Structures are given as C-alpha cells and as structure tokens.
C-alpha cells in the first residue's frame, strides 16, 4: 500500500513540513512527468536551472552546491581507506555517491556492499543507507537487484555509516537526515522527474531514482532512525519514590 507524506501529522514535526513544502515548491500539482506541460511548468523550469547550475557544464564558476559536494567527497576520502564512486548521473535533483565496502565478481555474478549517500539540491536534506545488491550477467546484459537496504548504523555498516554521517554534518551543518522510512513515502498529486506513471517517492523527488524498483520491506536496522522527537510530548524526570 502506498504511504503518503501528506497524511502524516506535520504540525509537530518541522522536518515533515519542510519536506512537503520543498516538494510542493519544486513540483507542479496534478501534471504527470510524461505530459508535455510538465517540463514547461514554472516549478520544473526552475528545477532544471538548479540542476544545470550544479551538474551541467556551466561556463561560469561552479554553483555553491557543487563546491560543497566536492568538499564532502574530499573529506570522506581523507577519512577512510575504501574506494568512493561519484554516482551523480543523469538529470537528477541530488548529488550522490557510494562508499564501496565489498565487491565480488565472477563471470556470471557481481555482488556488492556499499554505503549510498545523497545530498539534495532542492532543500537542506540528505540520506544515507547501506545497500547489498547483486547483478546477474547473462545474455550480454546486466540484471540488477537491490537485495536489502540497511537503514541505520547497524552491524557491518555501522562504522562507515557513522563516518559518512559525521562528514556530512561537518560540511552541511544545517541539513537534516531523512529517515529511510520517510524517503519511501509519496506525495499526493505530485510527480518526480522521470517518474513512470506513479508519483515517485520522497527519495525520487529530492535525490534520484535509486529505489524505483526496490521492495521497501527488505530492510535491516531501525527504519525510523533519525526521526525527530515530537515536541508535543513532554517528559519530566523525577527522583525515585522514597523507600
């Protein structure tokens, strides 16, 4: 069943309200990505400008987003001994990269374990998760599948997950981590760039389509890791009762 971010109680969670506002600001209502009017809408024209400024080939100096992103990759590379791959490919609204933890390949199969992280160009948001994936090599083609996503610092991903998170917090101190469960929510009557008939997830609106075909139930760790504390809930600590 599709879950919608619009249906959550946003009054007590600034992060949820900020996410909805950012997506509403940058994506037109009621126009699917396959319609001609979509690319001509005021919102998408602006998104295209932002993307071109940062991942295109501008004649002027790089955009501020691009400068910060390069600083982040440099910092992560400095602080770890594994390889890092920049995966910002295509016309997407976010920067992304992988920290490769393991990779095994034979003539018929590739199996990889990586930390996938992304920074949005459309608002102060970022995502981190561990990805276990396989690629079947057959018929001169590659058949890719994400087998499981580790959504919090957990087991063999913990150290690298925390390293990336600390690096992002240093370069982007005002950016908010989006819990992976929220990344998989949709918005009503809004459509992400290159979405195919469905609306696309929050992750697609802000970063890319990495999880377009992923079955969200296959996950490890705390799916609500990073969830903001509800300010409406007040906790008062009192001393234990006298014996």
Helices and strands as residue ranges (DSSP letters): G 5-7, H 14-26, H 36-40, H 42-55, H 64-79, E 84-86, E 94-105, E 109-120, E 125-138, E 141-150, G 155-157, H 158-171, E 176-177, H 180-183, H 202-206, E 219-220
